[in-house]
Amino acid sequence: MNNLFDLTGKVALVTGGEEGLGADAVVAYAEAGADIAIIGLEIEDLNNMKNKIESLGKKCIVLECNVSHEKEVKNAIQTIYDYFGHIDILLNNAGISMFGGVEDLTEEEWDREFDVNVKGIFLVSKYVVPIMKKQNYGKIINVSSINAKIADKNDAFIRHAYNASKSAVLGLTKGMACSYARYGINVNAVGPGLFESAMTKDTLMKSDRFLHIYTEMCPSARVAKKGELNGTILYFSSSACDYVQGQFIIVDGGTSIV
Ligand SMILES: NC(=O)c1ccc[n+]([C@@H]2O[C@H](COP(=O)([O-])OP(=O)(O)OC[C@H]3O[C@@H](n4cnc5c(N)ncnc54)[C@H](O)[C@@H]3O)[C@@H](O)[C@H]2O)c1
C-alpha cells in the first residue's frame, strides 16, 4: 500500500521555521522524507535548524527574510526555486501576537500584526503559487489560530488585532483554495490551541489564571504537548488531502467546541 503521508522527493518551505511550531513542523517534514527551505528572521536559529535537518540526511536551505517585505520575499523564493527546482509544500507559519484591544493598540501595532500575519501569507504565496501552478502540484497550509474562532473573554488576555488577523487568514485560505484547486494546489488552514513557544512562554503560559481558564474550557484538560500540531500539518501537506480544499482544523484538545 502506498504511504499517503510519505513526502520523499518533496520540497517543503516553512516561513518562521527556525523556532517554535514552525521548527517542529520542519523536523516532521524532514522525518517524512522532504527536503527543506526555511525563511525567517533569526540567522543563528536558522543555521541551527539547517544543521539539524542535514544531520537527518535531508537537504536544507535557510534564508534571512522578512515575510512583510516584498523584495526580500521575491528574492528568497527565487533562490529556493533555483536551488531545488521545485517547491511542493508551503507552510505559512510566521506570525506575531500582540496583546490589547482596539482602545489600547496603536495604529503601528495594528499594521505590524497584519503585515506579518496576513500580508506575509499574501506575499509568500504570491511568489510560490506560480511555481506550484507550473508544477500542477502544491500544498499550502496557512497557520491561523484557535483565536480566529474564539476570542479571549478575560480583559487581561485580549488580542483584537490578532483575532482579526487570524480570521483574515481563513478568508484568504478559502479564496486561494477556490482559485487554485484546478491547478492541483490544495490550500487549507490549521488553528493551534495553546502550545508553549517563544510567543507564549513568557505570557499566556506564565499566567496561572489563563492556564486555569484554558484547561477548564479544554475537554482534554491540558495545553498541547510539543509536536501535537505536526499530524494535522502533515495531513494537509500530503496526498491524503488531495480532495480537501479550504478547510480549517483546530488542534486544541476541544477547547473551541461550542
Ligand atoms: N504557540 C501557540 O500557542 C499558537 C497558538 C495559535 C497560533 N499560533 C501560530 O503559530 C505560528 C507559530 O507561532 P509560534 O508559537 O511557534 O511562535 P514563535 O514566536 O515561536 O515563532 C514565530 C516564528 O515566526 C518568525 N517570524 C515572525 N515575524 C516574522 C517576519 N516578519 N518574517 C519572517 N519570519 C517571522 C519568527 O522568527 C519565529 O521563527 C504563528 O502564526 C502563531 O500565530 C501559535
The ligand as an ORCA input file, in Angstrom:
! r2SCAN-3c Opt
* xyz 0 1
  N       2.024     28.906     20.227
  C       0.713     28.926     20.213
  O       0.063     28.593     21.221
  C      -0.034     29.340     18.983
  C      -1.438     29.290     19.025
  C      -2.161     29.649     17.900
  C      -1.496     30.021     16.744
  N      -0.137     30.060     16.732
  C       0.500     30.465     15.471
  O       1.525     29.563     15.128
  C       2.532     30.240     14.378
  C       3.893     29.952     15.001
  O       3.903     30.555     16.290
  P       4.856     30.059     17.466
  O       4.005     29.855     18.644
  O       5.755     28.980     17.019
  O       5.653     31.432     17.732
  P       7.206     31.760     17.701
  O       7.287     33.174     18.121
  O       7.969     30.721     18.441
  O       7.591     31.602     16.162
  C       7.235     32.553     15.207
  C       8.213     32.466     14.073
  O       7.847     33.432     13.089
  C       9.007     34.150     12.721
  N       8.629     35.500     12.273
  C       7.999     36.474     12.984
  N       7.861     37.575     12.241
  C       8.416     37.305     11.032
  C       8.594     38.039      9.852
  N       8.187     39.311      9.745
  N       9.211     37.443      8.799
  C       9.659     36.163      8.897
  N       9.506     35.414      9.986
  C       8.907     35.971     11.049
  C       9.883     34.188     13.972
  O      11.244     34.443     13.635
  C       9.652     32.783     14.507
  O      10.510     31.838     13.907
  C       2.145     31.729     14.380
  O       1.484     32.033     13.162
  C       1.176     31.823     15.547
  O       0.277     32.894     15.428
  C       0.608     29.733     17.810
*
